[in-house]
Amino acid sequence: MGRILRETSKPSTLSSSPSSSSSPPLNVTTSSTSITDTVNGSHQFKITGYSLSKGLGVGKYIASDTFNVGGYSWAIYFYPDGKSAEDNATYVSLFIALASEGTDVKALFELTLLDQSGKERHKVHSHFGRSLETGPYTLRYRGSMWGYKRFFRRSLLESSDYLKDDCLQVHCSVGVVRSRTEGPRTYTIAVPPSSIAQHFGQLLESGRGTDVNFEVDGEVFAAHKLVLAARSPVFMAQLFGPMKDQNTRLIKVEDMESPVFKALLHFMYWDSLPDLEELSCLNAKCASTLMCQHLLAAADRYGLDRLRLLCEASLCEDVAINTVATTLALAEQHHCLQLKAVCLKFVAMPENLRAVMHTDGFEYLKASCPSVLSELLEYVARVSEHPVIVSRHGNDAILDGGDLNGRRVKQRL
């Protein structure tokens, strides 16, 4: 007979169990911080006619206007005959009160009666700047007060430097205690910049949905009434006002050249300046300046203040001998005071004045804006008394530190 062998299996060192195969748990540590601080504010309360307030009655008060600190309203209460009947009007009382709805509002206070002699011996009761054994004061509800029934003996007050010309001055500071807990930011979401200008610009370029056409210097431009009206009060009146144009299929725009109107539309849709040199079809700095002058006048015509300021800023940076007189006339005609001042200062410089006077723009300035010449003489007189430092960039002299703004007269592009 054969033997039956019973094999007793032993745990293999290679066998895996749930406890042996899993890696030890990660030791994750998180943190947070509790922050308690105060939102501080103050109020000055002037009490005039103090002697007339005596006899008002115990428990009757004079209140300051309410003021806001830490999201709550507060008021100062002054009791000329005291707050408590038991004191028999011997003391004046002074309190700060919660004047808005609130529950368990914790705050620090300071009440100061100002010394009006200049000696700065103020009478101060304060929570600030010292350790608080019982913590901040808690106001449970609207009308809760902190202060002193016996703030000052009346007889001493009336003979002190705190009272001057029958007037008292009280300074009150309030620090509302706020607590918050801050932890690590566990996520961030990137928000792309606004693309609304790109969307509107693409709408103009596509020509989809246009419902108004403008003929400018022989060229026709299609646009959207609502966009133009939203951007310009002049277009709003022209397209939707009581005196609106009846035929919007083709509105003629007089006294403007087509590149200028194209630049105007570009700004109204894209909210930025186009490439002025490219629009003028002339690759020159003077062409860009001339285009900017025309565009500034158009911006003023249609009430586009931001575009006007952009043009003024650009013209201010490009003040030069051959363009400054025209820019000065433009600034005068369109009330660009800052650009006008920059141009006047530039022209008044001794090294610039003679050269500017020989330009065609100066002849136009004399004919169109004669009143500016008297202002120019004043600037010349000032410069001769107080020379102005001028920095030079390339061949053009530019006033150092000049401000922005400008406008332009009619010249062909």
C-alpha positions in Angstrom: 0.0 0.0 0.0 1.2 3.3 -0.8 1.4 6.2 1.6 -0.7 9.3 1.3 1.5 12.3 1.7 -0.2 15.4 3.1 1.6 18.6 2.1 1.4 21.3 4.5 1.8 24.6 2.7 3.8 27.4 4.3 3.3 31.0 3.5 5.7 31.9 0.8 7.9 34.9 1.3 7.0 35.9 -2.3 3.2 35.7 -1.7 1.5 39.0 -1.3 -1.2 40.1 1.1 -3.0 43.4 1.2 -1.0 44.6 4.1 2.3 43.7 2.7 1.8 44.9 -0.9 0.5 48.4 -0.3 3.0 51.2 0.3 2.8 53.1 3.6 0.3 55.9 3.6 1.6 59.3 2.7 2.0 61.7 5.6 0.0 64.7 4.4 0.3 67.9 6.4 -2.1 70.8 5.9 -2.2 74.2 7.7 -4.4 77.2 8.2 -4.0 80.5 10.1 -6.6 82.3 12.2 -6.1 86.1 11.8 -7.7 88.5 14.2 -7.3 92.2 13.6 -9.2 95.5 13.7 -10.8 97.8 11.2 -10.2 101.2 12.5 -11.9 104.5 12.0 -12.5 107.8 13.9 -14.9 110.7 14.1 -14.5 114.3 15.3 -17.5 115.7 17.2 -17.7 119.4 17.9 -20.2 120.6 20.5 -20.9 124.3 20.3 -23.1 126.3 22.7 -22.3 124.2 25.6 -23.7 126.6 28.2 -27.1 126.5 26.3 -27.2 122.7 26.6 -27.1 122.7 30.4 -30.5 122.0 31.9 -31.4 119.7 29.1 -32.2 117.1 31.7 -30.6 114.0 33.2 -30.5 111.2 30.7 -31.0 113.6 27.7 -28.2 113.6 25.2 -26.7 115.5 22.2 -25.8 113.0 19.5 -23.2 113.3 16.7 -23.9 112.3 13.1 -23.5 108.6 12.5 -20.3 107.4 11.0 -19.3 104.0 9.6 -16.4 101.8 10.8 -16.0 98.1 10.1 -19.4 97.7 8.4 -21.3 99.2 11.3 -22.7 102.6 12.1 -21.7 104.4 15.3 -22.6 107.7 17.1 -21.2 109.7 20.0 -23.7 110.6 22.8 -22.9 113.5 25.1 -25.1 114.0 28.2 -24.6 117.6 29.5 -26.6 116.9 32.7 -25.3 113.3 33.0 -26.8 110.0 32.2 -27.6 108.8 35.7 -30.1 110.5 38.0 -28.2 109.5 41.1 -25.3 111.9 40.1 -27.7 114.8 40.2 -26.1 116.5 37.2 -22.7 116.7 38.9 -20.9 115.0 35.9 -21.2 115.1 32.2 -21.4 111.7 30.5 -19.9 110.6 27.3 -20.6 107.4 25.3 -20.1 105.7 22.0 -23.1 103.7 20.7 -23.7 101.1 18.1 -26.2 102.8 15.7 -26.9 99.9 13.4 -28.1 96.4 13.7 -25.5 94.0 15.0 -25.1 91.1 17.4 -22.1 90.6 19.7 -20.0 93.2 17.9 -16.6 93.2 19.4 -14.7 96.5 19.3 -12.0 98.7 20.9 -12.8 102.3 21.7 -11.1 105.6 22.5 -12.9 108.7 23.7 -10.8 111.9 23.9 -11.8 115.3 25.1 -9.4 117.7 23.4 -7.4 120.3 25.2 -8.0 123.5 23.3 -5.2 125.5 24.8 -2.5 124.0 22.6 -0.8 122.2 25.5 -2.2 118.8 24.3 -3.2 117.7 27.8 -6.2 115.8 26.4 -8.4 113.7 28.6 -8.2 110.2 27.0 -10.0 106.9 27.8 -8.7 104.2 25.5 -8.6 100.5 24.8 -5.9 101.0 22.2 -2.2 100.6 22.9 -2.6 98.5 26.1 -3.2 94.9 27.0 -6.9 94.1 27.6 -7.5 91.8 30.6 -11.0 91.0 29.6 -10.6 91.4 25.8 -12.5 93.8 23.5 -15.8 95.2 24.6 -18.9 93.4 23.2 -22.0 95.3 22.1 -24.9 92.9 22.1 -27.5 94.9 20.0 -28.3 98.2 18.4 -28.1 101.0 21.0 -25.5 99.3 23.1 -23.0 101.8 24.5 -19.5 102.0 25.9 -18.4 105.1 27.9 -18.5 106.9 31.2 -21.3 108.1 33.3 -18.9 110.3 35.2 -16.7 111.3 32.4 -15.9 114.8 33.8 -17.1 116.8 36.8 -19.1 119.7 35.4 -17.6 122.4 37.7 -14.0 121.4 36.7 -14.9 121.1 33.0 -16.4 124.6 32.8 -13.2 126.1 34.2 -10.8 124.0 32.2 -9.0 124.4 28.8 -11.3 121.8 27.4 -14.0 124.4 27.1 -13.1 127.3 24.8 -15.5 129.8 23.3 -18.4 127.8 24.8 -17.3 124.8 22.6 -16.1 121.3 23.3 -14.3 119.0 20.9 -14.5 115.2 21.2 -12.5 112.7 19.2 -13.7 109.1 19.0 -11.8 106.1 17.6 -13.4 102.7 17.0 -11.6 99.5 16.1 -14.0 96.7 15.1 -12.5 93.3 15.7 -12.7 90.9 12.8 -11.5 87.2 12.7 -10.9 85.1 9.7 -9.2 81.8 8.9 -6.9 81.5 5.9 -5.7 78.2 4.4 -3.5 77.3 1.4 -5.0 77.9 -2.0 -5.8 74.4 -3.4 -6.6 75.5 -6.9 -6.2 78.3 -9.4 -8.3 79.0 -12.4 -6.7 81.0 -15.2 -9.1 83.6 -16.6 -8.3 84.8 -20.1 -8.3 88.5 -20.9 -11.4 90.1 -22.3 -11.9 89.4 -26.0 -15.0 91.6 -26.6 -13.0 94.1 -28.7 -11.7 91.3 -30.9 -15.2 90.0 -31.4 -16.6 93.4 -32.3 -13.6 94.1 -34.6 -14.2 90.8 -36.4 -17.9 91.7 -36.7 -16.9 94.9 -38.6 -14.4 93.1 -40.8 -16.9 90.3 -41.7 -19.6 92.8 -42.7 -22.3 90.5 -41.3 -25.5 92.1 -40.1 -24.6 95.6 -41.1 -27.7 97.9 -41.4 -26.3 101.4 -42.1 -23.9 102.7 -44.8 -21.8 105.9 -44.9 -20.4 107.5 -48.0 -17.2 109.4 -47.1 -15.2 111.1 -49.8 -16.5 108.7 -52.5 -16.0 105.5 -50.4 -18.8 103.5 -48.8 -18.5 102.0 -45.3 -20.9 99.5 -43.8 -21.6 99.4 -40.1 -24.0 98.4 -37.3 -26.4 101.0 -35.9 -26.4 99.6 -32.4 -22.7 99.5 -32.1 -22.2 103.1 -33.3 -25.0 104.4 -31.1 -23.6 102.6 -28.0 -20.2 104.2 -28.6 -21.1 107.7 -29.7 -23.9 110.0 -28.4 -23.8 111.8 -31.8 -24.5 108.6 -33.6 -27.2 107.8 -31.1 -29.0 111.0 -31.9 -28.4 110.6 -35.7 -29.6 107.0 -35.9 -32.2 106.8 -33.1 -33.0 110.3 -31.9 -36.2 112.3 -32.8 -34.3 114.0 -35.6 -32.7 110.8 -36.9 -31.8 110.4 -40.6 -34.6 108.8 -42.4 -32.5 107.2 -45.1 -29.8 105.0 -43.4 -29.1 103.0 -46.5 -26.6 105.7 -47.4 -25.6 108.6 -45.1 -23.2 111.1 -46.6 -20.4 112.4 -44.3 -19.2 115.8 -45.3 -15.8 117.4 -44.5 -14.0 114.2 -43.7 -11.7 111.9 -45.7 -12.2 108.2 -46.0 -9.0 107.1 -44.2 -10.1 109.2 -41.2 -13.6 107.6 -41.1 -12.1 104.2 -41.5 -9.8 104.9 -38.5 -12.8 106.2 -36.6 -14.8 103.0 -37.2 -11.7 100.9 -36.3 -11.6 102.5 -32.9 -15.4 102.2 -32.3 -15.2 98.5 -32.8 -11.7 97.6 -31.6 -11.3 100.3 -28.9 -7.8 100.9 -30.1 -5.9 103.1 -32.6 -5.2 101.5 -36.0 -1.8 101.9 -37.7 -2.1 105.5 -38.9 0.8 105.3 -41.3 -0.7 102.4 -43.0 -4.1 104.1 -43.3 -2.6 107.2 -44.7 -0.7 105.2 -47.3 2.4 107.2 -46.5 5.3 105.7 -44.7 6.4 108.9 -42.9 6.2 110.3 -39.4 4.6 113.5 -40.5 1.9 111.5 -42.3 1.1 109.8 -39.0 0.9 113.1 -37.2 -1.3 114.6 -39.9 -3.6 111.6 -39.7 -3.8 111.8 -35.9 -4.7 115.5 -36.2 -7.6 114.7 -38.5 -8.7 111.8 -36.3 -8.7 114.0 -33.2 -11.1 116.4 -34.9 -13.3 113.5 -35.9 -13.3 112.1 -32.4 -14.4 115.5 -31.0 -17.1 115.7 -33.7 -18.6 112.4 -32.7 -18.1 112.7 -28.9 -15.5 109.9 -28.6 -13.6 111.2 -25.6 -11.2 108.3 -25.2 -10.2 108.5 -28.8 -9.7 112.2 -28.5 -7.4 111.7 -25.6 -5.5 109.0 -27.4 -4.9 111.3 -30.3 -3.9 114.2 -28.0 -1.4 111.9 -26.2 0.1 110.9 -29.5 0.3 114.4 -30.8 1.9 115.6 -27.6 4.7 113.1 -28.1 5.3 114.3 -31.7 5.5 118.0 -31.2 8.0 119.3 -33.8 8.9 122.4 -35.7 7.0 121.7 -38.9 3.7 120.5 -37.2 3.5 122.4 -33.9 1.6 125.5 -35.2 -1.0 123.3 -36.9 -1.4 121.3 -33.7 -1.7 124.4 -31.7 -4.5 125.7 -33.9 -6.2 122.3 -33.6 -5.8 122.4 -29.8 -7.4 125.9 -29.7 -10.3 124.9 -31.9 -11.2 121.8 -30.0 -10.5 123.0 -26.5 -7.5 120.7 -25.7 -6.0 122.8 -22.9 -3.1 120.5 -22.0 -2.0 120.0 -25.6 -2.3 123.7 -26.1 0.0 124.5 -23.2 2.6 122.0 -24.4 2.6 123.6 -27.9 2.8 127.1 -26.5 5.8 126.2 -24.4 7.5 124.5 -27.3 7.0 127.4 -29.7 8.0 130.0 -27.1 11.5 128.4 -26.8 14.0 130.9 -28.4 15.6 128.2 -30.5 12.2 127.1 -31.8 10.2 130.3 -32.3 11.9 131.7 -35.4 11.8 128.4 -37.2 8.1 127.8 -36.4 7.2 131.3 -37.6 8.5 130.4 -41.1 6.2 127.4 -41.4 2.9 127.3 -43.3 1.2 126.1 -40.2 2.1 129.4 -38.4 0.4 131.4 -41.2 -2.7 129.3 -40.7 -2.5 129.8 -36.9 -2.4 133.6 -37.3 -5.4 133.5 -39.7 -7.6 131.0 -37.8 -6.7 131.6 -34.1 -5.4 135.2 -33.7 -6.1 135.2 -30.0 -3.5 132.5 -29.5 -0.8 134.9 -30.6 -1.3 137.0 -27.4 -1.0 133.9 -25.3 2.1 133.0 -27.2 3.7 136.3 -26.4 3.0 135.7 -22.7 4.8 132.4 -22.9 7.7 134.0 -24.7 8.0 136.5 -21.8 7.9 133.7 -19.3 10.5 131.6 -21.0 12.8 134.6 -21.2 12.5 135.0 -17.4 12.5 131.3 -16.5 14.2 129.2 -19.2 12.7 125.7 -19.7 14.9 122.7 -20.2 14.3 121.0 -23.5 15.4 117.5 -24.5 16.0 116.5 -28.1 15.0 113.3 -29.8 16.5 112.9 -33.2 16.0 116.2 -35.2 12.7 117.2 -33.4 12.8 119.2 -30.2 10.3 118.0 -27.6 9.3 119.7 -24.4 10.7 117.7 -21.5 8.0 116.3 -19.3 5.2 117.5 -21.7 1.6 116.4 -20.9 -0.9 114.8 -23.3 -3.7 116.2 -25.5 -4.2 117.7 -29.0 -6.4 118.5 -32.1 -6.0 119.4 -35.7 -7.0 121.6 -38.6 -8.1 120.5 -42.1 -5.3 119.4 -44.4 -5.5 116.9 -47.1 -4.0 113.5 -46.4 
